Structures are given as structure tokens and as C-alpha cells.
Amino acid sequence: MNSMLSQVRAIAETMATSPEHANARTAIIDIGSNSVRLVVYDGPRRIPFTLFNEKVMAGLGASLGKTGRIEPEAMERGLRAVGRFAHLCREMEVQDVRCVATAAVRDAANGEEFILRARAMGLKVELLSGAQEAIAAAHGVLSGIPGANGVVGDLGGGSLELARVRDGAVHDTISLPLGVLRLPQIRAKGPAVLERQVKKMLEKAGWVVEPGVPFYLVGGSWRSLARFDMQLTHFPLPVVHQYAMPASRAEQLTRIVSHVGRARLKDIPAITGSRVPTLPDAAALLSVVVRQLKSSELIVSAYGLREGLLFEDLPPEIRAHDPLLVAAEAEGEAQGRFVGHGDMIERWIASLFEDDEPSWRRIRRAACLLADVGWRANPDFRAERGVEIALHSNWVGITAPERAMLAQALHSNFGGGATVPPAIEGLASAAALKRATLWGLAIRLGQRLSGGVEGPLLASKLEMVGDTLELRLRNVDADLFGEAVERRQRHLAQAMGVKYRLAW
């Protein structure tokens, strides 16, 4: 079958990834101003999943604003991390290791020393310019949010990168010396200094303000700030990717964070202790930036520079693929019983839902691709398994309401009927969840009729004829229609509010 995933794999064979497990591994060592991190990825690069992830808060840029240098203790801590990461990559047989350094090493007077000592460990360090850093972060956002249209802001320890993304491409970029490790010095000069400096820097860079477009948040400090907001608002889905806030929320969070003690912030499980000291400055900068840019809303991206570097290496035809659908197909293939079954189910139920808007169609397709992932689970918990996969798997290119629709479809498919699980109440509209319920019941009917194989689906047709849900079989296939099939057809018809019948 010429599926999307098959195309990804075919091209991947000519790249650093390959069908062999060890050869499929790629890694990025990201030497930032605040942290040094290793991420090892496995599988096709369009849908990279994380095999290993470790960071060390080296603080290479901690004294940059005062001394212009990486302090000796930070230098040694960073190099120890790099040495460990290089060793781990060898042990994991990672064939493609990319080591990049950003603002701290770029700006420090002794940054070259760090690069030379890392080279002695067998690593070639790429020193990214501010523009390259901004482009990579923007590509990361486009990888995880393909329709992104606005300004990407990547807040690191040593710098803030801004990039305009539109129509799947990166346009204007700038890099500003406004990392969280530099902000305390600026803010100590007075409450209005940061605002004046940001305004002056944007004007000097010739940045064109476009009022009313979203601002996409990248970077650990801003993600932690978003997680704090999720706690404050009791947001029911603990997934930060594509979490959205009104732009005015930035100023509110600045005030709230300034009045909340560090001890209380450290008690929030989703916020790492190392990020707590940066939150007041990160919030203050966000408030100033979105005010200067006149942003419409804030959208968080879990993807950033590292994912962007992987995305940049992909050919255009693979970049264009929908990351949610590629990932759903991979998951369905890994956990399902029959390869290609999701595609067949989708074609079989499609005529019932021709009026679905495009954004709903892709969620319906994802549900079909995942239609068989629950078969190994205990039958009493399959519906819960479907909800768990939809809500908590590491999907990208999907909003919280869309996750809820996917969860509802899988819940209904795996035996949950028309009930709405408590975990998704309030995440999507009643109309959206109703539609997803119908998808799930239709998929469930197709699963039972076919037994998961191709023949019965090819030999039958499901469609609306007037006000009747009709299942049409050939005479020679009449014995496929049993009590279980009739019961599932009846349940779907009842949920749709129509009659049903079997036809020949």
C-alpha cells in the first residue's frame, strides 16, 4: 500500500535513518546558555520519537553579562556533560550526531576554548549564528504546528530569537541579547527599562510589527510559565504543546509570579526546580514582547530548535506530510493486527461523513488509523485505553479540542458507546463530541463486520439512503451479517437518529 508512512520510510532509507534499528538513531547535543542537552531520536525524521533525553543545567551564560566569559566552573560542568553525552551516543550506536552551540558559546570571549575542548572529545561543534538559531526554532514550530502563522519567540539563556512564519516558511528573523540569564541585570535598572530596551532593539533591527497575529512560545522558561498557567486555570489536559492563552494573560502572569514564592512554584510537579528562578524574568519579557508586537494570542510549542534542525534536513515532499497522521499510522501499524486496516476503515465509513469540515476529516482519519490499537488491552478497559492514547500520547499538530474528539472516537470504537468520558468533558463542544461518537460507532461496525481484514469491507457498502442507514452485502456474502454486526449497525443508527436495514 502506498501510504504516507511508506513514503516517509522509502525516503528515510536514503538518509541518515534506515530500517536497521541502530542506524535509525540520530542525536542532537544542544549546548545552550542555560543547559546542555542530549536528545536521541529513533524512527523516521518526520515523526521523531525520543529514545533518550537528558539535560545538565551548566549555566554557561550565567556570567556573560558581567564578565563576557564562561566562568571556569560552568565551563567544566558543560564539558563534563558533553563528554558524557558523546560517550552515550557511542554506546547507543548513534550514527548521526549533531552538536550545536548557541548564544553563550557564540558571545563568550572564551567560547572558542569550549569548542576546541569539545573537539578533543571527538565532537565537531557547530556554532549557530543568531539567524540560524531563529530559523531552526521556527522550523521546529512548523514541524509541530504545520499551519503556524505568526511570530515565533525562542527564549534561551543568552538570547531571544524572533522569526515570522507563514505559509510553511520562515521569513524575517532577528536575535536579541535578551536571554533569561541577562534579564536580571536589565530589570534591576528600573521597572520601565526592559520595555524601553525591547522597543529600541526592535526598532533598530527594523522589525515590522504585524498586529493581530499569534505569538508562538519556544524555550523551557516560557513552557514552564505555560504549565504554571495550566495549574492556575485547572486546565484538564496536562499537555503543553499547542496550549493557548490570550495575549493579555502574559501581563497577568507577570503579576502573579512576582507574588508567588519560589517554594510554592517548586511544589508544582510540571515545573522543574531549575526553571523556577527564571519565571519572573521570563514572564516580564513575554509581557513586554507581546505588547510591543501587538500579538493576538499565545500558543506554546513543545518543538523548537532541535526538532527544527531535524526538519530542515527533510526533503520538501516529506516536510509537507501531516505529522499527526504519519504518527497515527506508525502507532496503528505497530499496535494493530492488520497492516493498512485503518485506511480501509476510513474509506468504508467516509460516505456517512461527507459534510465534515477539513479539520475534522484529519481527526477522523487519525481515529481510523488508530482503530485497532486497543485489542491487546483487557476488554473491560479498552475504552479507557483509547482515551489514554488520544489524550496523552506525544502527538503534535493537534489541539486540545481535537485530542478530545480523537479520544471520544476511540472511546466509542472500543466499547464506550455514546457516553462522554469525564476526562474530555469541556475540552470540545458537544457537537464535536457527538460527531466523534458517530465516527467511533461507525468504525466499530466496520471492525466487527470485517474481522480486521480487507475482503468483507471491499464486498460491502455502508451509506445513507434517505433516512435509513443501509448496509449492503452481496448475496454470496450474506452469512457475514450476524447478530453482533446487526447490533452494532443498530447502535450507530440510533445514535444518528435514523432507521437501518440490511440490503443485497
C-alpha positions in Angstrom: 0.0 0.0 0.0 1.4 3.4 -1.0 0.7 5.0 2.4 2.1 8.2 3.8 4.2 6.3 6.2 5.6 4.1 3.4 6.7 7.2 1.5 8.4 8.5 4.7 10.2 5.2 5.1 11.3 5.0 1.5 13.0 8.4 1.6 14.4 7.7 5.0 16.4 4.8 3.6 18.4 7.2 1.6 19.1 9.5 4.6 20.8 9.1 7.9 17.8 7.0 9.1 17.4 3.4 7.8 15.3 0.3 8.5 18.0 -1.1 10.8 17.4 -0.2 14.4 20.8 1.2 15.3 21.3 3.1 12.1 17.9 4.8 12.5 19.1 6.7 15.5 20.1 10.3 15.3 21.1 12.6 18.1 21.5 16.3 18.8 23.7 17.7 21.6 22.4 21.2 22.2 24.9 23.5 24.0 22.7 26.3 25.3 23.4 29.3 27.5 21.4 27.7 30.4 21.5 24.0 29.8 23.4 21.3 27.8 21.1 18.7 26.5 21.3 15.4 24.6 18.3 14.1 22.7 18.5 10.8 20.8 15.8 10.2 18.3 14.6 7.0 16.6 12.4 6.3 13.6 11.6 8.4 10.5 12.7 12.0 11.0 9.2 13.4 10.2 7.9 11.7 13.2 10.9 11.5 15.5 10.2 9.9 18.9 12.6 10.5 21.8 14.7 7.4 22.7 16.7 9.3 25.3 16.7 12.8 26.8 19.0 14.3 29.4 20.0 17.8 30.3 22.5 19.4 32.6 22.0 23.0 33.8 25.5 24.1 33.1 24.8 27.8 33.1 27.4 28.7 30.5 25.9 32.1 30.1 25.3 32.9 33.7 28.1 35.5 34.0 28.2 36.6 30.4 26.5 39.9 31.1 29.1 40.8 33.8 32.3 39.3 32.6 31.8 38.4 28.9 33.2 35.0 29.6 32.1 31.5 30.5 33.1 31.0 34.1 35.6 28.1 34.9 33.1 26.1 36.9 30.4 26.4 34.3 33.0 25.5 31.6 33.9 22.3 33.4 30.3 21.4 34.1 29.3 21.9 30.5 32.3 19.9 29.1 31.6 17.0 31.5 28.1 16.9 30.2 29.3 17.0 26.6 31.8 14.2 27.3 29.1 12.0 28.9 26.7 12.6 26.0 29.4 11.8 23.4 30.1 8.5 25.2 26.4 7.6 25.4 26.0 8.2 21.7 28.8 5.8 21.0 27.3 3.2 23.3 23.9 3.6 21.7 25.5 3.3 18.2 24.1 6.6 17.1 25.4 7.1 13.6 24.4 10.7 13.1 25.3 13.0 16.0 24.9 16.8 15.5 26.4 19.0 18.2 25.4 22.7 18.1 26.2 25.7 20.3 24.2 28.9 20.7 24.4 32.3 22.3 26.7 31.7 25.3 29.5 30.0 23.3 28.9 32.4 20.4 29.2 35.5 22.5 31.8 34.5 25.2 35.3 35.7 24.9 36.5 32.1 25.7 33.8 30.3 23.6 36.5 29.1 21.2 38.2 27.3 24.1 34.9 25.4 24.8 34.7 24.4 21.1 38.3 23.2 21.0 38.0 21.1 24.2 34.8 19.5 22.9 36.5 18.7 19.6 39.2 16.8 21.6 36.4 14.6 22.8 35.6 13.7 19.1 32.7 16.2 18.6 32.5 18.8 15.9 30.6 21.7 17.4 28.6 23.8 15.0 28.4 27.4 16.2 25.0 28.7 15.2 24.5 32.3 14.4 21.6 34.2 15.8 19.8 34.0 12.5 20.4 30.2 12.2 19.1 29.7 15.7 16.0 31.7 14.9 15.4 29.7 11.7 15.9 26.4 13.4 13.4 27.3 16.2 10.9 28.5 13.6 11.3 25.3 11.7 10.7 23.4 14.9 7.3 25.2 15.3 6.4 24.5 11.7 7.3 20.8 12.2 4.9 20.5 15.2 2.3 23.1 14.1 2.3 23.0 10.3 -0.3 25.7 9.9 1.5 28.2 12.2 1.1 31.8 11.1 2.6 34.4 13.3 5.8 35.2 15.2 7.9 32.5 16.9 9.8 33.6 20.0 12.6 31.3 21.3 13.7 32.3 24.7 17.0 30.9 25.8 19.5 31.6 28.5 21.6 34.1 26.4 19.3 35.4 23.7 15.8 35.8 22.3 15.2 34.8 18.7 12.1 36.1 16.8 11.0 34.7 13.4 8.0 35.3 11.3 6.4 32.1 10.0 3.7 32.0 7.3 2.6 29.5 4.6 5.0 26.8 5.9 8.1 29.0 5.5 10.4 31.2 7.7 10.5 34.9 6.8 12.2 37.7 8.8 14.4 36.7 11.8 16.3 38.6 14.5 18.3 37.7 17.5 18.3 39.9 20.6 20.6 39.7 23.7 17.6 39.1 26.0 18.1 35.6 27.4 16.8 34.8 30.9 20.3 34.9 32.3 20.7 38.5 31.1 17.3 39.8 32.2 18.0 40.3 35.9 20.7 42.9 35.2 18.3 44.8 32.8 15.3 44.7 35.2 17.4 45.8 38.2 17.8 49.2 36.5 14.2 50.1 36.9 10.6 48.8 36.1 10.4 50.5 32.7 13.9 49.8 31.4 13.1 46.4 29.9 10.2 47.8 27.9 12.4 50.7 26.6 15.2 48.3 25.6 12.9 45.8 23.8 11.3 48.7 21.9 14.6 50.2 20.9 16.0 46.8 19.8 13.0 46.0 17.6 13.2 49.4 16.0 17.0 49.2 15.4 16.6 45.7 13.9 13.9 47.1 11.5 11.3 44.6 12.8 7.9 45.2 11.1 5.1 44.8 13.7 2.0 43.0 12.3 -0.8 43.4 14.9 -3.2 40.6 15.5 -1.1 37.5 14.7 -0.3 34.8 17.3 3.0 34.6 19.2 4.4 31.1 19.5 6.4 30.3 22.7 9.5 28.2 22.5 12.0 27.6 25.3 12.0 25.9 28.7 11.2 29.0 30.7 8.2 30.0 28.7 6.9 26.4 28.6 7.2 26.3 32.4 5.3 29.6 32.6 2.5 28.0 30.5 2.5 24.9 32.8 2.0 27.3 35.7 -1.0 28.9 33.9 -2.4 25.4 33.3 -2.3 24.8 37.1 -3.9 28.2 37.8 -6.7 27.6 35.4 -7.2 23.9 36.3 -6.8 23.0 32.6 -7.9 19.4 32.3 -5.3 18.2 29.8 -1.7 18.2 31.0 -0.2 18.6 27.5 1.7 21.9 26.9 2.0 21.6 23.1 -0.4 24.0 21.4 -1.7 25.2 24.8 -3.2 28.6 24.0 -3.7 31.8 26.1 -4.9 35.3 25.3 -2.1 37.7 24.9 -3.3 39.7 27.9 -2.5 36.7 30.1 1.2 37.5 29.9 0.8 40.6 31.9 -1.4 38.9 34.4 1.1 36.0 34.8 3.9 38.6 35.4 2.0 40.0 38.4 1.0 36.6 39.7 4.5 35.1 39.5 6.0 38.1 41.3 3.7 37.5 44.3 4.2 33.7 44.4 7.1 32.4 46.4 9.7 30.0 44.9 8.7 27.3 47.4 5.2 27.2 46.1 6.4 27.2 42.4 8.7 24.3 43.2 5.7 22.3 44.5 4.2 22.3 41.0 5.1 18.9 39.6 5.2 20.1 36.0 7.8 22.8 36.7 11.4 21.7 37.2 13.2 23.4 40.1 15.9 24.7 37.8 13.3 26.8 35.9 11.7 28.4 38.9 14.3 31.2 39.3 13.8 32.3 35.7 10.0 32.5 35.7 9.6 36.1 36.9 12.0 37.4 34.3 10.6 35.2 31.6 7.0 36.4 32.4 8.2 40.0 32.4 9.9 39.7 29.0 6.9 37.9 27.5 4.5 40.6 28.7 6.7 43.3 27.1 7.3 41.5 23.8 3.6 40.6 23.1 2.7 44.2 24.0 5.3 45.6 21.6 4.3 43.1 18.8 0.6 43.6 19.5 0.1 39.8 19.4 -3.4 38.3 19.3 -2.8 35.2 21.4 0.0 33.0 22.9 0.5 29.4 21.6 3.0 27.1 23.1 5.2 24.8 21.0 6.9 21.7 22.5 9.0 21.6 19.4 11.9 24.0 19.0 15.5 24.3 17.8 16.4 20.6 18.0 13.3 19.4 16.1 13.8 22.2 13.7 17.3 21.0 12.8 15.9 17.6 12.0 13.0 19.2 10.0 15.5 21.3 8.0 17.2 18.1 6.7 13.9 16.7 5.2 13.1 16.9 1.5 10.1 19.2 0.8 7.7 16.3 0.0 8.3 14.8 3.4 8.1 18.1 5.3 4.6 18.6 3.7 3.2 15.4 5.4 0.8 15.8 8.3 2.8 14.9 11.4 -0.3 13.7 13.3 -1.4 11.3 10.5 2.1 10.0 10.0 2.5 9.3 13.7 -1.0 7.8 14.0 -0.3 5.5 11.1 3.0 4.4 12.7 1.3 3.8 16.0 -1.6 1.9 14.4 0.8 -0.3 12.4 2.9 -1.0 15.5 0.0 -2.0 17.7 -2.7 -3.2 15.3 -3.2 -6.7 14.0 -3.5 -5.9 10.2 -1.4 -3.5 8.2 -3.5 -1.0 6.3 -6.7 -1.7 8.1 -7.1 1.9 9.2 -7.1 3.1 5.6 -9.7 0.6 4.6 -12.0 1.5 7.5 -11.7 5.2 6.6 -12.8 4.6 3.0 -15.6 2.4 4.2 -17.2 4.9 6.6 -16.4 8.1 4.6 -19.7 8.4 2.7 -21.5 8.9 6.0 -19.5 12.0 6.9 -19.0 13.9 3.6 -20.0 17.1 5.3 -17.2 17.0 7.8 -15.0 20.1 7.6 -11.4 19.5 6.6 -10.0 19.9 10.2 -12.5 17.2 11.4 -11.6 14.9 8.5 -8.0 14.6 9.6 -9.0 13.8 13.1 -11.5 11.2 11.8 -8.6 9.7 9.7 -6.4 9.6 12.7 -9.1 7.7 14.6 -9.4 5.2 11.8 -5.6 4.7 11.7 -5.7 4.0 15.5 -8.8 1.9 15.3 -7.1 -1.4 16.3 -4.6 -0.2 18.9 -6.7 -1.4 21.9 -7.1 -5.1 21.0 -4.4 -6.3 23.4 -5.9 -4.5 26.4 -8.3 -6.1 28.9 -11.8 -5.8 27.2 -13.1 -4.0 30.3 -10.5 -1.2 29.8 -10.3 -0.9 26.1 -12.4 2.3 26.0 -10.2 3.8 28.7 -7.1 2.7 26.6 -8.5 4.6 23.6 -8.9 7.8 25.7 -5.4 7.5 27.2 -3.8 7.1 23.7 -5.6 10.1 22.3 -5.1 12.4 25.2 -1.6 11.6 26.4 0.4 10.2 23.5 3.1 12.5 22.2 1.1 13.8 19.2 1.8 17.1 17.5 -0.2 19.0 15.0 -3.3 18.6 17.2 -5.1 21.0 19.5 -6.8 20.1 22.8 -10.3 20.1 21.3 -9.0 17.8 18.5 -7.5 15.5 21.1 -10.9 15.3 22.8 -12.6 14.4 19.5 -10.0 11.7 18.9 -10.4 10.4 22.4 -14.2 10.3 22.0 -14.0 8.4 18.7 -11.6 5.8 20.1 -13.7 5.6 23.3 -16.8 4.8 21.3 -15.0 2.5 19.0 -13.6 0.4 21.9 -17.0 -0.1 23.5 -17.7 3.1 25.4 -20.8 3.8 23.4 -22.2 7.3 23.3 -21.1 8.2 26.8 -18.6 11.1 27.2 -15.6 10.2 29.4 -15.1 12.7 32.2 -11.5 13.4 31.1 -12.7 15.2 28.0 -15.8 17.0 29.2 -15.3 20.7 28.4 -12.4 20.2 26.1 -14.5 20.2 22.9 -18.0 21.3 22.0 -21.0 19.0 22.4 -21.5 19.0 18.6 -17.8 18.0 18.1 -18.0 15.1 20.6 -21.3 14.0 19.1 -19.7 13.8 15.7 -16.7 11.9 17.0 -19.1 9.4 18.7 -20.6 8.6 15.4 -17.1 8.1 13.9 -16.3 5.7 16.7 -19.5 3.7 16.3 -19.1 3.5 12.5 -15.5 2.3 12.9 -16.8 -0.3 15.5 -19.3 -1.6 13.0 -16.6 -1.9 10.3 -14.3 -3.7 12.7 -16.9 -6.3 13.6 -18.1 -6.9 10.1 -14.6 -7.3 8.7 -12.8 -9.0 11.5 -10.0 -6.6 10.7 -9.3 -7.9 7.2 -9.9 -6.4 3.7 -12.3 -8.8 2.0 -15.6 -8.0 3.8 -15.0 -4.2 3.5 -14.4 -4.5 -0.2 -17.5 -6.7 -0.6 -19.9 -4.4 1.3 -21.0 -0.8 1.4 -22.3 1.5 4.2 -24.3 4.5 3.2 -27.4 6.7 4.0 -30.3 6.0 1.7 -32.9 8.6 2.5 -33.5 8.4 6.3 -32.1 4.9 6.5 -28.6 3.6 7.3 -28.1 0.8 4.8 -25.5 -1.9 5.0 -25.3 -3.6 1.6 -23.8 -7.0 1.0 -23.6 -9.3 -2.0 -25.7 -12.4 -1.8 -22.6 -14.6 -1.7 -21.5 -12.7 1.4 -24.8 -12.8 3.3 -23.5 -15.0 6.0 -21.2 -12.2 7.1 -24.2 -10.5 8.7 -24.6 -11.9 12.2 -26.2 -10.8 15.5 -23.1 -8.8 16.5 -23.0 -6.9 13.2 -26.7 -6.2 13.4 -26.3 -4.9 17.0 -23.6 -2.5 16.0 -25.4 -1.2 13.0 -28.4 -0.6 15.2 -26.3 1.3 17.8 -24.9 3.5 15.0 -28.4 4.2 13.5 -29.8 5.0 16.9 -27.0 7.5 17.6 -27.6 9.1 14.2 -31.4 9.2 14.8 -32.2 7.2 11.7 -33.6 3.8 10.7 -31.4 1.0 9.5 -31.6 -2.1 7.2 -29.6 -4.8 5.5 -29.7 -4.7 1.7 -28.5 -7.0 -1.1 
